[in-house]
Structures are given as C-alpha cells and as structure tokens.
C-alpha cells in the first residue's frame, strides 16, 4: 500500500505545484486554495508512505518523479519548453529513480 500512497502523494504535489504560477504569490484565492489542497494532501499521503518505505527512498522517488511531472506540466499548461540540458537532467533523475526501485535493498519491496 505504501507505493500506492506514494503515487497519490506525487500526483497531489504536482497538482499543487501546477497552481503556483496562477496563484500569483498567493494573491488569487482559487489557485491558492488548489495549491494548498494539493500540498496538504501530498504531505498527508507521504506521511502514510513512511510507515512502510524508508524516508530516504520515499523522498527520492517523490521528489524525482515530481520534478519530471512538473516539467511536463510546465510544457502542457504554461508552454515552458525545457532545453536539452534540462531534459538530460530529468532523464538522469528518471534513471536514478529506476536504479533505486530495481536494485536497492532499502526500497522496501
């Protein structure tokens, strides 16, 4: 169940972060509310993950996958196209998450 909660935490964090530009420094109510709902639910589900997955592994996956999904969100919603070094960096992040999940004995599988 830990990795299901981790997926929900990641999606919630991406949801909240996607509303940050529209919140305009938390000066706009609805985007700010969506941002807060996303972050609060993300940390709640991340706290549930930590019952079964080590904190370092959970945080590495949460932040790594979140970075990539936020990059995609920036392209889709804000037309922010990453350059080649940014895409290479995100590829390395994906590789790191895969290494953790496939080879780490601390990943809690």
C-alpha positions in Angstrom: 0.0 0.0 0.0 3.0 2.3 0.6 3.7 2.8 -3.1 0.0 3.5 -3.9 0.1 6.2 -1.2 3.4 7.4 -2.7 1.7 7.7 -6.1 -1.1 9.7 -4.6 1.4 11.9 -2.8 3.3 12.6 -6.0 0.1 13.4 -8.0 -1.1 15.7 -5.2 2.2 17.6 -5.1 2.3 18.0 -8.8 -1.3 19.3 -8.7 -0.4 21.8 -6.0 2.7 23.0 -7.7 0.9 23.4 -11.0 -1.3 26.0 -9.4 1.6 28.1 -8.0 2.1 30.3 -11.1 -1.6 31.0 -11.3 -1.7 31.8 -7.5 0.4 34.9 -8.2 2.2 34.9 -4.8 -1.0 33.6 -3.1 -2.8 36.8 -4.1 -5.5 34.9 -6.0 -7.9 32.8 -3.9 -8.9 29.8 -6.0 -5.5 28.9 -7.4 -4.0 29.5 -3.9 -6.6 27.2 -2.4 -5.9 24.5 -5.0 -2.2 24.8 -4.3 -2.8 24.4 -0.5 -5.1 21.4 -1.0 -2.5 19.7 -3.2 0.4 20.3 -0.8 -1.6 19.3 2.3 -2.8 16.1 0.7 0.6 15.4 -0.6 2.3 15.6 2.8 -0.5 13.6 4.4 -0.1 10.7 1.9 3.7 11.0 2.2 3.4 10.5 5.9 1.5 7.3 5.3 4.2 6.1 2.9 6.7 6.4 5.7 5.1 3.5 7.6 6.4 1.0 5.0 9.0 2.8 2.9 12.3 4.3 4.3 12.3 8.1 4.3 15.3 8.5 2.0 13.9 6.2 -0.7 10.4 7.7 -0.4 11.7 11.2 -0.7 14.0 10.4 -3.6 11.1 8.9 -5.5 8.6 11.6 -4.5 10.9 14.4 -5.5 12.4 12.8 -8.6 9.1 11.8 -10.2 7.6 15.1 -9.1 10.3 17.0 -10.8 9.7 15.2 -14.1 5.9 15.5 -13.9 6.2 19.2 -13.1 8.4 19.6 -16.1 5.7 18.0 -18.2 3.1 20.2 -16.5 5.1 23.3 -17.4 5.1 22.3 -21.0 1.3 21.5 -21.1 -0.1 24.3 -19.1 2.5 27.2 -19.4 4.2 26.4 -22.7 7.6 26.3 -20.8 9.7 24.1 -23.1 12.8 22.7 -21.4 16.1 22.9 -23.3 18.4 19.9 -23.9 20.3 20.1 -20.6 17.1 20.3 -18.7 15.7 17.2 -20.5 19.0 15.3 -20.0 18.9 16.2 -16.3 15.3 14.9 -16.0 16.4 11.8 -17.8 19.1 11.3 -15.2 16.6 11.8 -12.4 14.4 9.1 -14.0 17.4 6.8 -14.2 18.1 7.4 -10.5 14.6 6.5 -9.5 14.8 3.4 -11.6 18.1 2.3 -10.0 16.6 2.8 -6.6 13.5 0.7 -7.4 15.3 -2.0 -9.3 18.4 -2.5 -7.2 18.1 -1.0 -3.8 17.6 -3.4 -0.9 16.3 -0.5 1.2 13.4 0.2 -1.2 11.1 -2.0 0.9 9.8 -4.2 -1.9 
